[in-house]
């Protein structure tokens, strides 16, 4: 178990019509950040992507983290995070995996730990943040499609999740639960200094630790996809539609169809995308 006395995350059943998305502000901030350089140690886990399957062949899943922890065994583990969040069910599952790890868990926030990623960060026995990094907290987030009964069920479930998330943040920080609830309601971004002051982080990386927090160049195609995705999200376009548009502009076909590795951007699809952004 974690060296800290942290509450377990809830294990509610995922609604059949639930679809996760990432808050557009967090996605935009993450999209503009260069990918953080990370350590290469065999007891280090990196989370530098969307939490959950991202629909483009990437993402950080609980299954992947469970496999990494099995490989690490009963040794101390370091988890490096730069993520805008994503699937709250996957985030809670990953938090629970880290909470149950038998040795020390050190969290390093290299850029941003938002939404589901901030809950994952709370599993750390020690949380260290880069000077320019952020934590972002908000209430349970997602989209449910269905009738009024589906909506009512989702609202009840999300309310339970909000309470459970508040309990986790409060237990890790020592803040009053009511204070945490206020931060969640406000969709709060905390700087490294504010996170330490609030008890949601322990230390800020010193200048001598800068080597572990130095940014590396992101591949231009990955950076472009992130920025386009963030821009579409800020226009209120649902995640499923954004994924379809990104597949169109990069020439990616359905899984059953052949696809080229470097298909490039389709001009007509890119023009349609620009028209959407300008509308």
C-alpha positions as CSV (number, residue, x, y, z in Angstrom):
1,X,0.0,0.0,0.0
2,X,1.0,3.6,-0.3
3,X,3.1,5.0,2.4
4,X,0.4,7.6,3.0
5,X,-3.1,6.8,4.3
6,X,-5.0,7.7,1.1
7,X,-8.6,6.8,0.4
8,X,-9.3,4.4,-2.4
9,X,-10.9,5.8,-5.6
10,X,-14.5,4.8,-6.3
11,X,-15.1,1.9,-8.6
12,X,-18.5,2.7,-10.1
13,X,-19.7,1.1,-13.3
14,X,-19.2,3.2,-16.4
15,X,-22.5,4.3,-17.9
16,X,-23.1,2.6,-21.3
17,X,-23.5,5.9,-23.1
18,X,-20.6,7.7,-21.4
19,X,-18.0,9.4,-23.5
20,X,-15.0,11.2,-21.9
21,X,-13.4,14.4,-23.1
22,X,-10.7,16.7,-21.9
23,X,-11.5,20.2,-20.6
24,X,-10.6,22.5,-23.5
25,X,-8.6,25.0,-21.4
26,X,-6.4,22.2,-20.1
27,X,-6.1,20.6,-23.5
28,X,-5.0,24.0,-25.0
29,X,-2.4,24.6,-22.3
30,X,-1.0,21.1,-22.8
31,X,-1.0,21.3,-26.6
32,X,1.3,24.4,-26.5
33,X,3.8,22.7,-24.1
34,X,6.8,21.0,-25.6
35,X,7.1,17.4,-24.6
36,X,9.1,17.1,-21.4
37,X,12.4,15.2,-21.4
38,X,12.1,12.2,-19.1
39,X,14.3,9.9,-17.3
40,X,15.1,6.5,-18.8
41,X,15.3,4.5,-15.6
42,X,13.6,1.1,-15.5
43,X,11.6,2.1,-12.5
44,X,10.2,5.2,-14.1
45,X,6.7,5.4,-15.7
46,X,5.9,8.3,-18.0
47,X,2.4,9.7,-18.6
48,X,2.8,12.3,-21.3
49,X,-0.5,11.8,-23.1
50,X,-4.3,11.8,-22.7
51,X,-5.5,9.6,-19.9
52,X,-7.4,6.7,-21.6
53,X,-7.4,5.8,-25.2
54,X,-7.0,9.0,-27.3
55,X,-8.7,7.7,-30.4
56,X,-5.5,8.2,-32.5
57,X,-3.5,5.2,-31.3
58,X,-2.1,6.8,-28.1
59,X,-3.1,7.5,-24.6
60,X,-2.3,6.2,-21.1
61,X,-4.4,3.3,-20.0
62,X,-4.8,1.5,-16.7
63,X,-3.8,-1.7,-18.4
64,X,-0.5,-0.2,-19.5
65,X,0.3,1.1,-16.0
66,X,-0.6,-2.2,-14.4
67,X,1.8,-4.0,-16.8
68,X,4.6,-1.4,-16.0
69,X,4.1,-1.9,-12.2
70,X,4.2,-5.6,-12.6
71,X,7.6,-5.3,-14.3
72,X,8.9,-2.9,-11.6
73,X,7.8,-5.2,-8.8
74,X,8.2,-4.2,-5.2
75,X,10.6,-1.4,-5.9
76,X,10.1,2.3,-5.5
77,X,8.6,3.9,-8.6
78,X,8.8,7.4,-10.2
79,X,5.8,8.6,-12.3
80,X,6.4,11.6,-14.6
81,X,3.3,13.4,-15.7
82,X,2.5,15.9,-18.4
83,X,-1.1,15.3,-19.3
84,X,-4.3,17.3,-19.8
85,X,-6.4,14.4,-18.3
86,X,-9.1,12.5,-20.1
87,X,-11.1,9.5,-19.0
88,X,-12.0,9.8,-15.3
89,X,-12.7,6.1,-15.0
90,X,-9.2,5.3,-16.3
91,X,-7.7,8.0,-14.1
92,X,-9.3,6.6,-10.9
93,X,-8.2,3.1,-11.9
94,X,-4.5,4.3,-12.3
95,X,-4.7,6.2,-9.0
96,X,-5.8,3.0,-7.3
97,X,-3.0,1.0,-8.9
98,X,-0.4,3.5,-7.7
99,X,-2.0,3.7,-4.2
100,X,-1.8,-0.1,-3.9
101,X,1.9,-0.2,-4.9
102,X,3.9,-1.8,-2.1
103,X,6.8,0.6,-2.3
104,X,7.2,4.4,-2.4
105,X,5.6,6.3,-5.3
106,X,7.2,9.6,-6.4
107,X,5.3,11.9,-8.7
108,X,7.0,14.5,-10.9
109,X,4.7,17.0,-12.7
110,X,6.8,18.1,-15.6
111,X,4.2,20.3,-17.4
112,X,0.6,19.9,-16.4
113,X,-1.4,17.4,-14.5
114,X,-5.0,18.3,-15.2
115,X,-8.3,16.6,-14.6
116,X,-7.9,12.9,-14.3
117,X,-4.1,13.3,-14.3
118,X,-4.3,15.5,-11.2
119,X,-6.1,12.7,-9.4
120,X,-3.3,10.3,-10.5
121,X,-0.8,12.7,-9.1
122,X,-2.4,12.5,-5.6
123,X,-1.3,8.9,-5.3
124,X,2.3,10.1,-4.8
125,X,4.0,9.7,-1.5
126,X,6.0,12.6,-2.7
127,X,4.9,15.1,-5.4
128,X,7.4,17.3,-7.0
129,X,6.5,20.0,-9.5
130,X,8.5,21.8,-12.1
131,X,8.6,25.5,-11.5
132,X,6.4,26.3,-14.5
133,X,4.0,23.4,-14.1
134,X,0.3,23.3,-13.1
135,X,-2.3,21.2,-11.4
136,X,-5.8,21.5,-12.6
137,X,-8.8,20.4,-10.6
138,X,-12.5,20.2,-11.6
139,X,-15.6,18.2,-11.0
140,X,-16.3,14.9,-12.9
141,X,-16.5,15.6,-16.6
142,X,-18.0,13.7,-19.5
143,X,-20.8,13.4,-22.0
144,X,-23.7,11.0,-21.7
145,X,-26.1,10.4,-24.7
146,X,-29.5,9.0,-24.0
147,X,-33.0,9.8,-22.5
148,X,-33.8,11.6,-19.3
149,X,-33.3,8.4,-17.3
150,X,-29.8,8.1,-18.6
151,X,-29.1,11.8,-17.8
152,X,-30.5,11.4,-14.3
153,X,-28.4,8.3,-13.7
154,X,-25.3,10.1,-15.0
155,X,-25.9,13.1,-12.8
156,X,-26.2,10.9,-9.7
157,X,-23.0,9.1,-10.6
158,X,-21.1,12.3,-11.3
159,X,-22.2,13.7,-8.0
160,X,-20.8,10.6,-6.2
161,X,-17.6,11.0,-8.1
162,X,-17.3,14.6,-7.2
163,X,-17.6,13.6,-3.5
164,X,-15.0,10.9,-3.9
165,X,-12.6,13.2,-5.7
166,X,-13.0,15.8,-3.0
167,X,-12.2,13.2,-0.4
168,X,-9.0,12.2,-2.2
169,X,-7.7,15.8,-2.7
170,X,-8.6,16.6,0.9
171,X,-6.9,13.6,2.3
172,X,-3.7,14.3,0.3
173,X,-3.6,18.0,1.0
174,X,-5.0,18.3,4.5
175,X,-7.5,21.0,3.2
176,X,-11.1,21.0,4.4
177,X,-13.4,19.1,2.1
178,X,-15.5,22.2,1.6
179,X,-12.4,24.2,0.4
180,X,-11.6,21.4,-2.1
181,X,-15.2,21.4,-3.3
182,X,-14.9,25.1,-4.0
183,X,-11.7,24.5,-6.1
184,X,-13.5,21.8,-8.0
185,X,-16.5,23.9,-8.8
186,X,-14.2,26.7,-10.0
187,X,-12.2,24.5,-12.4
188,X,-9.0,25.7,-10.7
189,X,-5.5,25.9,-12.2
190,X,-2.8,25.8,-9.4
191,X,0.8,26.9,-10.1
192,X,3.5,24.9,-8.5
193,X,3.8,27.4,-5.7
194,X,0.1,27.4,-5.1
195,X,-0.1,23.6,-5.2
196,X,2.7,23.3,-2.5
197,X,0.9,26.0,-0.4
198,X,-2.3,24.1,-0.7
199,X,-0.7,20.8,0.3
200,X,-1.3,19.2,-3.1
201,X,2.4,19.0,-3.8
202,X,5.4,18.7,-1.6
203,X,8.4,20.4,-3.4
204,X,9.3,22.5,-6.4
205,X,12.1,21.3,-8.6
206,X,15.2,23.3,-7.8
207,X,17.5,24.9,-10.4
208,X,19.9,22.0,-9.9
209,X,17.1,19.6,-10.9
210,X,16.4,21.4,-14.1
211,X,17.9,18.7,-16.2
212,X,15.0,16.4,-15.5
213,X,12.5,19.1,-16.4
214,X,14.1,20.4,-19.6
215,X,11.8,20.3,-22.5
216,X,12.5,18.3,-25.7
217,X,11.4,19.1,-29.2
218,X,8.0,17.6,-30.1
219,X,7.6,16.0,-33.5
220,X,5.9,18.6,-35.7
221,X,3.1,16.3,-36.7
222,X,2.2,15.4,-33.1
223,X,2.3,19.1,-32.1
224,X,0.1,20.0,-35.0
225,X,-2.5,17.4,-34.0
226,X,-2.5,18.5,-30.4
227,X,-3.0,22.2,-31.4
228,X,-5.7,21.4,-33.9
229,X,-7.5,19.2,-31.4
230,X,-7.3,21.9,-28.7
231,X,-8.6,24.5,-31.1
232,X,-11.5,22.3,-32.1
233,X,-12.3,21.6,-28.5
234,X,-12.5,25.3,-27.7
235,X,-15.0,25.6,-30.5
236,X,-17.2,23.1,-28.6
237,X,-16.8,20.3,-31.1
238,X,-17.2,16.9,-29.4
239,X,-14.3,14.6,-29.1
240,X,-15.7,12.0,-31.5
241,X,-16.1,14.6,-34.3
242,X,-12.6,15.9,-33.6
243,X,-11.1,12.5,-34.0
244,X,-12.9,12.0,-37.3
245,X,-11.6,15.4,-38.6
246,X,-8.0,14.6,-37.6
247,X,-8.2,11.2,-39.3
248,X,-9.5,13.0,-42.5
249,X,-6.8,15.6,-42.6
250,X,-4.0,13.1,-41.9
251,X,-5.3,10.6,-44.5
252,X,-6.0,7.9,-41.9
253,X,-8.6,5.4,-42.8
254,X,-10.8,3.1,-40.8
255,X,-9.0,0.2,-39.1
256,X,-10.3,-2.2,-41.7
257,X,-8.9,-0.2,-44.5
258,X,-5.2,0.1,-45.6
259,X,-3.5,3.2,-44.4
260,X,-0.1,4.7,-45.2
261,X,2.3,5.5,-42.3
262,X,3.1,9.0,-43.4
263,X,0.0,9.9,-45.4
264,X,0.4,13.7,-44.9
265,X,-2.4,16.3,-44.7
266,X,-5.3,16.1,-47.1
267,X,-5.7,19.7,-48.5
268,X,-9.5,19.5,-48.9
269,X,-10.0,18.1,-45.4
270,X,-7.7,20.7,-44.0
271,X,-9.6,23.5,-45.8
272,X,-12.9,22.1,-44.2
273,X,-11.2,22.1,-40.8
274,X,-10.1,25.7,-41.2
275,X,-13.6,26.8,-42.3
276,X,-14.9,25.1,-39.1
277,X,-12.5,27.0,-36.9
278,X,-13.2,30.3,-38.6
279,X,-17.0,29.9,-38.4
